[in-house]
Amino acid sequence: MSEDAILAIDIGGGTQDILLWDPDQRLENCVKLVLPSPTRVAASKIRAVTARGRTLFLDGVVMGGGAVTSAVKSHLKAGLAVYATPEAALTFHDNLDYVRDMGVTIGKDAPQDAETVTLGDLDLAALAGAVAPFGVELPARVAVAVQDHGFAPHESNRLARFANLKSFLENGGTLADRVYLEPPAENTRMWAIKRAAPGALLMDTGTAAIMGALLDSTVAQWRDTGVLALNLGNAHTMAAIVKGDAALALYEHHTSLLEPSLLRDHMGRFMRRELAHEEIFRSMGHGVAYASGFAGADTLPVAVTGPQRVLARGMDCHLASPFGDMMLSGSFGLVAGAKIKWNISHEINP
């Protein structure tokens, strides 16, 4: 295995998409896995505790919410107690008083009769154990993508996230600037991963998917003149208008709240700079942000990737499958980002 090999893990709300990239191999022969996301795995364990009628204790670290939050609420609704350490409780809200109001008791120690579920986005030991029977070892270099809203205990985390994205656009929007060896201090979910894998490179899932989509051979031809890249993930949808190495505009919504005609309408107005942040935020999306120098465009080529790309039916678009594998768009984006930050000269597919 090359010393430049990378374990790239794109962690979403539905799946975690894993690539063991080794530049000494053709990409087609590299190990690839699509597994249930960590939040779904934790939720399944919690539901099993609920079915047994037992008290639940959560330890570990902050991780993505989604399915695990729903499972905890169902456990409480069943009249069963939930305890959590302060760090694990941050999975549900950055304000621990809010978590207490949910019905969760926060403390460091598990009650004597409780069953413990450990939270966390990254479990390298489990992954190493899964591939070891096939004679596969994990690379030393690790790159991970998660969606991190940032620490916002006293305001909407959707507003906090888009304030960060707007600042990113105003400072040039260079995609490589969203690739972190040291993530921003407020990105607590990324820092939890850094503690589990101190040398890890971190990216936002949306940025990773966009950078991966740009590696599609057709999309790459549009990059210098401008392209709307749309990632339809299981939990979140992100769109970026990209020209060269920079994003000019960003859009993000919850995928479950979209349907094809609404998505087409949003993308048309987003392209023309007619879609307001307030409209998306009021509809429970994250928002829209534009670079000050972006005046809008009457038309742009559209590239679509992501497991929920069925929502793009009826849209004039190209279905982007970088290196022939749409489910690994984010993983390929991680490798592209890592090549920049770690100065790796190898081609992604030699």
N, C-alpha and C positions, 0 to 999 in steps of 0.2 A: 504494500500500500504506500502511495506517495505521502511524503511529509506534508504536502499541501492538501491532502484529503480533508473533506469537511462533512460533518454530520449536520444537515440542514433540516430543521423541524419547524414547520408552519402550523401553529396551533390556532384552530378556529373554534367556532361554537358547535360544529357538528363533527368535524374530523380533525385529526392531526396528520399532516401529510409529510412524509419523511423520505429524505434522499441521502444516501451515503455516497457523496460525490468523490470519485477518485480519478484524477486526471490521467492516471496510468491506464485507465480503461475507457473503452467506448462508453458513452453515456447510456446506450441501450443495455449494457451489461451491468450497470451499477445497481445496487440494491435499492428498491423503492417499496414503501409501505404506505397504505392509507388505513389508519386505525381510528376507532372512536376517539373523540376529543377528551382531554382530561376531565372537563366538567361533566361530560356524559358518563365517564367511568365512575367518578365520585358520586354522581346522582344515583347510579345503579346500586352502589354500596349502601347509600342512605335509604333507598327504597327497601332494601333487604332488611335493614334495621327496623324500619317502620312496620314491615310485614311481621316481624317477630314481636312487635309491641314493646320494644326496649327503649330505654333512654339513650339519646345520641350525644356523643361528645366529639367535637371537631377540633383537631389540632393541625399543625403544619403551618403553612404560610398563605398569604393572600394569593388568589388565583382568579381566573375568569369565572364570572357568575353564571348567568344563563340557566342551564339545566340543574346545577347544584342548588341555586337559589330556589327554584321551583320545588325541588325535592324537600328542602328544609321547610318551606312553607306548608307543604302537604303533611309533613311529619307533625308540625305544630297543630295543623287543622285536625289531625287525628287524635289530639289530646295528649300527645306524647312530648316529653321535655327535650329541649335542646340546650346543650352547654357548648361553649366555644372559647378557645384562647383569644386574647385580644387580636393577635395577628391574623388568625384564621377568620375571625369575625369581620375583618376589613374586606373580605370577599363580597360581603353583602352590602356594605355601605362604608364610606370613609368616616362617617359620623357614628361612633359606637352607641350614642344615645338612640339613634334611629334603629340600630340592630336590637337594642334592648326592647324598644317599642314593638318590634316584630314578635317578641316573646322569647328571645334567646338570652340565656344567662351567661354572662361573660366572666371568666376566671381562668386561672392557670392550671387547675387540677381537675381531673375527671371524677365525677361521682362514682362511688364504689360499684354501682350496678349498671354503669353505662357501657355501651359499645363505642369504640373509637373508630372514626374515619379520618384519615390524614389528608389534608388538602394541599394542592400544589400543582403547578402546570407542568413541571419537568420531573420525569422519573427515569434517569439514565440507567439506573441499575436494572429496572424492569425491562427496558429496551435491550440492554446488553444481554440479559438472560433470554430474551425472546429470539435473538438472532444467533446466539452462541451454538445451539445444536446444528446450525448450518455452516459452522466453521467461519463465521463472520465476526470480526472485531470492530468496535466503534472507533472512528477517527478521534484523535486528540482534540482537534479543532471542532468547536460547536457553534452553530449559528441558529438562533431561535427568533421566530416572529410571533408576537402576541398583540392584541389590541389593548393598549393602555390608555385609559381616559385621563390619567393624572390624578393626584391626590386633591380632592375638592370636598372637604367635610362640610362646608357651609354654603355651597352653591351647587347648581346642577352640574353633574359631571359632563353632560353633553355640551353645556356652555363652556366649561373649562377646556374641554378637548378642542372645540373650534376656535377658542381664543389662541390656543397653541398653534393650530393649523394656519390661522390667519397671519400670525407672526412669522411662521415659516415662509409663507408666500411673500410677505412684505420684505423679507430678507433674501429674496432671490429665488426661492423655491427649488434649489438644486436638490435632486432626489438623493444624491449621495449624502447630503447633510442629515437625512433621516436614517442613516446607518450608524449605529452607536457601538463603540467599545466601552464608553462610559455614558449611560443614558442620563437624561435630565433627572434632577433630584426628585421631581414630583412624580416620576414614573415608577410607582411602588411595585407594580406587578413585574416590571422588567428587573428591578433591583432584587426581587425575590428569586428570580431566575439566576441573576449574577451570583447570589450567595450559594446556590446549588451548583453552579458551574462558573467559577470565578473568571475564567478566560473567555467566556462566551461573548459573541457578537450578537447584538439585539437589533431588531427592526419592528416596525408596526406592520401588522398583517396586510393592511391596505397598501402601504408602500411596497411591500414585498410582492404582492400580486400584480401591481401595476408595473414594477420593474421586470417581473417575469413575463408579462404579456408583451412588453416591448421587445422581447427576444424572439418572438414569433417572426418568421422570415418575411411575411407580408407586412406586419405592423412595423417592422424595422425600416421599411421603405418610406413610411409616412412620418417617421419620427422628426426629421429635420424641418418639415413644413407644418406639422401640427396634427395631433390625433387625440380623439376622445377615447380613453381607455377605461373600461367599465368592468369591475369585478363584482360578480353576483355571488356572494358567499352565503353559507347556510344561515348565518345570523345577521351579518351586516353587508350592505352594498356600498362600495366606494367607487366614485368616478373621478378621473383626473384629466384635465386638458393639458397635454404635454407637448412641448416643443423643444427639441434638442435634449438637453439634460435637466430641464426645469419644468416644474408644474406651474401652470398659469391660473388654474382654478381647481377647486376641490368640492366634492358633494358626498354626503354620507347619510344613509338612512338605514332603518331596520328592514331587512329583506321581507319579513313576514307581513309588513304593512304595504307592500308594493304588489301591483298586478300589471300585466303587460301594457295596457293603454295608459295607465298613470306613469309608468316608467318612461314610455315614449314621450309623453308630454313633458315630464321633468327634464329629460335629456335634451330635447329641442330647445327649451327655454334656458337651460343651463349653458348650452353652447352659445346662445345669443346674449348671454349675461342678463337675462330677463327674469331669472328665478331668484327669489329673495330668500335670504337666510331665515327670516322670521316665518315664512310659510312652511319651510321644512321643519323647523323647530316646533312650531305649533302642532304639526301633524305627528309629533313624537319621533321625528328623525333627529339626526345630529345637527345638520345645517349645511350651508353653502358658504364658500369664501372665494374671493377673486383677488388676483394680484392687481395692484393699482394700474399697471400698464396694459392690462388685458381689456380690450374694448368689446369683445364678443366676436363671434364668427357666424356668418350665414349658414355655412356648412363645413363639416369636417368628417373625415373618415372615422368610423366607430369600430373599435375592437372590443370584443366581449369575451371574458373568461369567467370561471367560477362554477361551482357545482349546481347553482340555481339559474344557469344561463337559459333555461327554458322560458324565463320571464322576458327574454329579449325577442321572443317570437313576434313576427310582424315588423321588427325593426330592421332597417337597412344597415347591416353590420357584418363584420368578419368575425367568426368564432375563432379566437386566438388559442392555439395549442402549441406553446413553445416546445420544440423538440418532440412534438407529437404526443404530448401528455398534458392535457388541460388541468388535471387535478394537482399537478406539481408546479403550477405557475408560481406560487408563493415560494416554494423551495428553490426553484431556479432563480427567483429574484433575490433570495438570501445569498446564493452562491455569487450572483453578480455583484451584490453589495460587499460581500466578503473579499472578492477579488480586488475591489477598490481599496478597502481599508487595510487589507493585509498584503497589498502589493503582489498579488499572485499573477504571474504572467501566462499561465496555461489557459488555453481556450476551454470553454465549458464543455464542448464536445469535440475532442481532438480528432 
